[in-house]
Amino acid sequence: MRTQSDPCPPSAVSHGVGIAGLVGLIGWTLVAWHYGMDGPYAGMAAVIACGIPMVLWSLLVDRVHRNASTGIDWDNAPRPLRDTLDISIVKITGLWATWGGIAVLYCLGRWYWDGGYRFAMEIFGTAAPFLLAASIPYVLWLDRRLIEPRDASYAFGQWVIGGAAGKADRAQVAHHLRAWAVKGFFLAFMLSVVPSNFANLVQWNPADVLANPIGLANFLIVLLFLIDVAFATVGYMLTMKPLDAHIRTANPLFAGWIAALICYPPFVLMGNGGPLDYHHNTADWSHWFAGDTPMVVAVQWLYGSILVILTGIYAWATVAFGLRFSNLTHRGIVTHGPYRWTRHPAYLSKNLFWWLSSLPFLVTTHSLVDMVRNTATMAIVSAIYFWRAKTEEAHLGTDPAYATYSAWMRRNGWIDRLVARIKAPRPAPAVQPAE
């Protein structure tokens, strides 16, 4: 769609960083599959194998640490430690207080100690002493190089200390709390689902994968979901300024938080038995297309391919972010990959996948009530994702770079052009002159 006269705005992330992470992830997954390593720590190794190549590519090839948006001055000698020591102490105080507050919230949330969340808590407990120790030299090193070290972490540290509470920038304090709320909530969730996603893939038997089109399609779908989960986990872990992957802003809109949180545990409304559960007496697509006649097998190939393509677009939308994926945040505007087709390729492909894979209008009970209920509920779920998209646009719209991208998408995006064509008024019929 890009033309020489109307080029797509530049993307904050390159193609290469996502490809590097994909190579690392697939390489480790093949090793684990060969040796049957399906434990939770093998799943975490997959995240590391995904993240390290992206970090190396970002620093050595893209040289993102030199971007002006990092706020780091690499051209001049760092300040003397004595000039920034007081600032760093305030920031470390605020950082440790933030981590302590998140730990208390984890203790209060009982769901964090059941199922996959328990593994996430074990990871945090093991990592905590190392993070506490590493935060001291990291903050001391970074503050000497930041153009303005008095950032949101500093403002929150002032607020925590109390004596300088009246001087703390409340807007910066709110930004700090929102950013860490995003990290604390979503990183725990991602770490809770990594092991099961990885095990689901590694435990596949090659014979089952190649047995029929349904087996192959389901295997590829599981693989693509693992890619999405691994990249998203890396994104939540590496919100760091030297990688230019820090959170510029976290969504300040209450509606944005509500729209996002109701899609995730423990607030999820779409889960089994939830008010928006659209699986009542349903069966997935493989049930409705079961059989081994040539015609049925051909349909399985076609339908399975569509589902794999939709899942591939969904995973690609996450890979395109490289190190920067996370919900409810602005970490740089991504304009490459599927984001040249539409502003929200992940939401669009995810919802189409749900409609086609679950087929809510088909039920095993043949009950008209179940058909209507499931279909209407699925429509509400899709409407929620439309709502999420609009709240994200309202948040990102404050950045001129996103406004430029959004304007380009209105001119070139196939969905925008289709909607504009539908909404365009029909030309008035020509009036024939009277004879």
C-alpha positions in Angstrom: 0.0 0.0 0.0 3.0 2.3 0.5 3.6 4.6 -2.4 6.5 6.9 -3.2 4.1 9.9 -2.9 2.7 8.8 0.4 5.2 6.7 2.3 4.3 5.0 5.6 5.7 6.8 8.6 8.8 5.2 10.1 8.4 2.5 12.7 10.0 2.8 16.2 11.0 -0.9 15.9 12.9 -2.6 13.0 12.0 -5.9 11.3 15.3 -7.4 12.4 14.8 -7.3 16.1 11.6 -9.5 15.9 13.3 -11.9 13.4 16.3 -12.3 15.7 14.0 -13.1 18.7 12.0 -15.5 16.5 15.2 -17.4 15.4 16.3 -17.7 19.0 12.9 -18.9 20.2 12.4 -21.5 17.4 16.0 -22.8 17.9 15.6 -23.5 21.6 12.1 -25.0 21.0 13.5 -27.5 18.5 16.2 -28.5 21.0 13.7 -28.9 23.8 11.3 -30.8 21.5 14.1 -33.2 20.5 15.1 -33.9 24.0 11.6 -33.8 25.5 12.3 -30.9 27.9 8.8 -29.7 28.7 9.2 -28.5 32.3 8.5 -24.9 33.4 12.1 -23.9 33.5 12.5 -25.1 29.9 9.7 -22.7 29.1 11.5 -19.9 30.9 14.6 -20.8 28.9 12.5 -20.2 25.8 11.8 -16.7 26.9 15.5 -16.1 27.5 16.4 -17.6 24.1 13.8 -15.1 22.6 15.0 -12.1 24.5 18.8 -12.3 24.2 19.0 -12.1 20.4 16.6 -9.2 20.4 18.7 -7.3 23.0 21.9 -8.0 21.0 20.2 -6.9 17.7 18.8 -3.8 19.3 22.2 -2.7 20.7 24.6 -3.9 18.0 22.6 -3.4 14.8 19.8 -0.9 15.5 21.9 0.9 18.1 18.7 1.9 19.9 20.7 3.1 22.9 21.7 6.0 20.8 18.1 7.1 20.2 17.3 10.5 21.5 14.1 9.1 23.1 16.2 7.2 25.6 17.0 10.5 27.3 20.7 9.3 27.7 23.6 11.5 26.8 26.3 9.2 25.3 28.4 12.0 23.8 29.6 13.7 26.9 31.4 12.3 30.0 29.1 11.1 32.7 28.5 13.4 35.7 30.5 12.8 38.8 28.8 10.4 41.1 28.6 13.1 43.9 26.3 15.2 41.6 23.7 12.5 41.2 24.0 10.4 44.3 21.2 12.1 46.2 18.9 11.7 43.2 19.8 8.0 42.8 19.1 7.3 46.5 15.7 8.9 46.2 15.0 6.8 43.0 16.2 3.6 44.6 14.0 4.2 47.6 11.0 4.7 45.3 11.9 1.7 43.3 12.2 -0.6 46.3 9.0 0.8 47.7 7.2 0.1 44.4 8.4 -3.5 44.4 7.4 -3.9 48.1 3.9 -2.6 47.3 3.6 -5.0 44.4 4.7 -7.9 46.6 2.0 -7.0 49.2 -0.6 -7.0 46.5 0.6 -10.4 45.3 0.1 -11.7 48.8 -3.4 -10.2 49.1 -4.5 -11.8 45.8 -5.1 -15.4 46.6 -5.2 -16.3 42.9 -1.5 -15.6 42.7 -0.8 -18.7 44.7 -2.8 -21.2 42.7 -2.1 -22.9 39.3 0.3 -21.3 37.0 0.5 -18.1 39.0 2.4 -20.0 41.8 5.3 -20.6 39.4 5.3 -16.9 38.6 5.6 -16.1 42.3 8.4 -18.6 42.7 10.3 -16.8 39.9 9.7 -13.4 41.5 10.8 -14.8 44.9 14.0 -16.2 43.4 14.8 -13.1 41.4 14.0 -10.5 44.1 17.4 -10.5 45.9 19.3 -10.3 42.6 17.1 -7.4 41.4 17.4 -5.5 44.6 21.2 -5.8 44.5 21.5 -5.0 40.7 19.2 -2.0 41.0 21.8 -0.1 43.0 24.7 0.0 40.5 22.2 0.2 37.6 20.5 3.4 38.9 23.8 4.9 39.9 25.2 4.3 36.5 22.1 5.4 34.6 21.5 8.6 36.5 25.0 9.9 35.7 24.2 9.6 32.0 20.5 10.7 31.9 20.0 14.2 30.5 17.3 14.6 33.2 17.5 12.0 36.0 14.6 13.6 37.9 12.0 11.4 36.2 8.9 9.6 37.4 10.8 7.2 39.6 12.5 10.2 41.3 9.1 11.9 41.8 7.7 8.7 43.4 10.8 8.4 45.6 10.2 12.0 46.8 6.6 11.1 47.7 7.7 8.0 49.6 10.4 9.8 51.6 7.7 12.2 52.8 9.8 15.1 53.7 9.8 16.2 50.1 6.2 15.0 49.4 5.0 18.5 48.9 7.6 18.9 46.1 6.8 15.7 44.3 5.4 16.1 40.8 2.0 14.4 41.2 1.6 13.8 37.5 4.9 12.0 37.4 4.0 10.0 40.5 0.8 8.9 38.8 2.7 7.9 35.7 5.1 5.8 37.8 2.3 4.0 39.5 0.4 3.3 36.3 3.5 2.0 34.6 4.4 -0.4 37.4 0.8 -1.5 37.7 0.9 -2.6 34.1 4.2 -4.5 34.7 3.1 -6.0 38.0 -0.2 -7.2 36.7 0.7 -8.4 33.2 4.1 -9.9 33.9 2.7 -12.2 36.5 0.1 -13.3 34.1 2.5 -13.9 31.3 4.9 -15.9 33.5 2.0 -18.0 34.7 1.1 -19.1 31.1 4.5 -19.6 29.6 5.1 -23.1 31.1 1.8 -24.5 29.9 2.1 -23.0 26.4 5.7 -24.3 26.1 4.7 -27.8 27.4 1.7 -28.0 25.1 4.0 -27.6 22.1 6.9 -29.8 23.2 4.6 -32.6 24.2 3.2 -33.0 20.6 4.1 -36.2 18.9 5.4 -35.7 15.3 3.2 -38.6 14.2 0.1 -36.8 15.5 1.2 -33.5 13.9 1.4 -35.1 10.4 -1.6 -37.5 10.8 -4.2 -35.2 9.3 -4.9 -31.5 8.5 -6.5 -30.9 11.9 -3.5 -32.1 13.8 -1.1 -30.0 11.7 -3.3 -26.9 12.0 -3.7 -27.3 15.8 0.1 -27.8 16.2 0.9 -24.7 14.2 -1.7 -22.7 16.2 -0.1 -23.8 19.5 3.3 -22.8 18.1 2.1 -19.4 17.1 0.5 -18.8 20.5 3.8 -19.7 22.1 5.5 -17.1 20.0 3.0 -14.5 21.1 3.4 -15.4 24.8 7.2 -15.5 24.7 7.6 -12.2 22.9 5.0 -10.6 25.2 6.8 -11.8 28.3 10.1 -10.4 27.1 8.3 -7.1 26.4 7.1 -6.8 30.0 10.4 -7.8 31.4 12.7 -5.4 29.5 11.1 -1.9 30.0 14.5 -0.3 30.1 15.7 3.1 28.9 19.1 1.9 27.5 17.1 -0.4 25.2 14.7 2.5 24.3 12.0 0.1 25.5 10.9 2.1 28.5 7.3 3.1 29.0 6.7 6.6 27.7 3.2 6.8 29.1 0.8 4.3 30.6 -2.9 4.7 29.6 -4.4 7.4 31.9 -8.0 6.6 30.8 -10.1 4.7 33.3 -12.1 3.2 30.5 -8.9 1.8 28.9 -8.0 -0.1 32.1 -11.5 -1.5 32.5 -11.6 -2.6 28.8 -8.3 -4.4 29.2 -8.6 -5.9 32.6 -11.9 -7.7 32.0 -10.0 -9.7 29.3 -7.5 -11.1 31.8 -7.7 -13.2 35.1 -8.8 -12.7 37.7 -11.3 -10.2 36.2 -11.8 -12.0 33.0 -15.4 -12.1 31.9 -14.9 -14.5 28.9 -13.6 -17.5 30.9 -15.3 -20.7 31.5 -18.5 -20.1 33.4 -18.1 -16.3 33.2 -20.8 -13.9 32.2 -19.4 -13.6 28.7 -18.5 -17.3 28.2 -19.6 -18.1 24.6 -18.8 -21.8 24.7 -22.1 -23.1 26.2 -22.6 -26.5 24.6 -20.3 -25.7 21.8 -17.5 -27.8 20.1 -14.5 -26.5 18.3 -14.1 -26.5 14.5 -12.5 -30.0 14.4 -15.8 -31.5 15.7 -17.9 -30.0 12.9 -15.4 -30.9 10.2 -14.5 -34.4 11.4 -14.2 -37.2 8.8 -11.7 -38.7 6.3 -13.5 -38.5 3.0 -11.6 -36.5 0.3 -14.2 -33.7 0.4 -14.0 -33.4 4.2 -10.2 -33.5 4.2 -10.1 -30.8 1.6 -12.4 -28.6 3.8 -10.1 -29.4 6.8 -7.1 -28.2 4.8 -8.8 -25.0 3.8 -10.4 -24.2 7.1 -7.3 -25.1 9.1 -5.2 -22.9 6.8 -7.5 -19.9 7.5 -7.2 -20.4 11.2 -3.4 -20.7 11.0 -3.2 -17.6 8.9 -5.3 -15.6 11.4 -3.2 -16.9 14.3 -0.1 -16.1 12.4 -1.2 -12.5 11.9 -2.0 -12.3 15.7 1.5 -13.6 16.6 3.2 -11.4 13.9 1.5 -8.3 15.5 3.3 -9.2 18.8 6.6 -10.0 17.1 6.5 -6.6 15.3 6.9 -4.9 18.7 10.2 -6.6 19.4 11.2 -5.7 22.9 8.3 -3.2 23.4 5.1 -5.2 23.6 2.8 -4.5 26.5 -0.8 -3.6 27.1 -2.0 -0.1 28.2 1.3 1.6 27.4 3.0 3.8 24.8 6.6 2.6 24.1 7.0 3.9 20.6 4.8 3.8 17.6 5.0 0.6 15.5 4.1 1.0 11.8 5.6 -2.0 10.1 4.4 -5.6 9.6 0.7 -6.1 9.9 0.4 -2.5 11.3 0.6 -1.3 7.7 -2.7 -3.0 7.1 -4.7 -1.8 10.1 -4.1 -0.1 13.4 -5.3 -3.2 15.4 -4.2 -6.4 13.5 -4.0 -8.4 16.7 -7.6 -7.6 17.8 -9.0 -8.1 14.4 -7.3 -11.5 13.7 -7.9 -12.7 17.3 -11.7 -12.1 17.1 -12.0 -13.6 13.6 -10.1 -16.6 14.9 -12.5 -17.0 17.9 -15.6 -16.7 15.6 -14.2 -19.3 13.2 -12.7 -21.8 15.7 -15.5 -21.8 18.2 -18.4 -21.4 15.8 -20.7 -20.1 18.6 -23.8 -20.4 16.4 -23.4 -24.2 16.2 -24.2 -26.2 19.4 -24.2 -29.8 20.2 -27.6 -29.6 21.8 -29.2 -28.1 18.7 -30.8 -25.6 21.1 -31.9 -22.3 19.5 -31.5 -20.6 22.9 -27.8 -21.8 23.1 -27.2 -20.6 19.5 -28.6 -17.2 20.2 -26.9 -16.8 23.6 -23.5 -17.8 22.3 -23.6 -15.7 19.2 -24.8 -12.7 21.1 -22.2 -13.2 23.7 -19.4 -13.5 21.1 -20.6 -10.3 19.6 -20.3 -8.6 22.9 -16.8 -9.9 23.3 -15.9 -8.5 19.9 -17.5 -5.2 20.9 -15.2 -5.1 24.0 -12.2 -5.4 21.8 -13.4 -2.6 19.6 -13.8 -0.6 22.8 -10.2 -1.5 23.8 -9.0 -0.3 20.4 -10.7 3.0 20.8 -9.3 3.7 24.3 -5.8 2.8 23.0 -6.2 5.2 20.1 -7.4 8.0 22.5 -4.2 7.3 24.6 -1.7 7.1 21.7 -3.4 10.0 19.9 -1.6 12.4 22.2 1.7 11.6 20.4 2.2 13.4 17.1 3.9 10.4 15.7 0.7 8.3 16.2 -1.4 11.1 14.8 0.7 11.0 11.6 0.5 7.2 11.4 -3.3 7.3 12.0 -3.7 9.9 9.3 -1.7 7.7 6.9 -3.8 4.7 7.8 -7.0 6.6 7.0 -5.6 7.2 3.5 -4.0 3.8 2.9 -5.4 1.2 5.3 -7.6 -1.2 3.6 -10.1 -1.3 6.5 -10.3 2.4 6.8 -10.8 2.8 3.0 -13.5 0.1 3.1 -15.3 1.8 5.9 -15.0 5.2 4.2 -16.4 3.7 1.0 -19.4 2.2 2.9 -20.1 5.5 4.7 -19.7 7.6 1.6 -23.0 9.0 0.4 -24.3 7.8 -2.8 -24.3 10.3 -5.7 -27.6 11.8 -6.4 -29.2 10.4 -9.5 -28.9 12.5 -12.6 -32.0 14.5 -13.4 -33.2 13.9 -16.9 -34.2 17.0 -18.8 -37.9 17.2 -19.6 -38.6 16.5 -23.3 
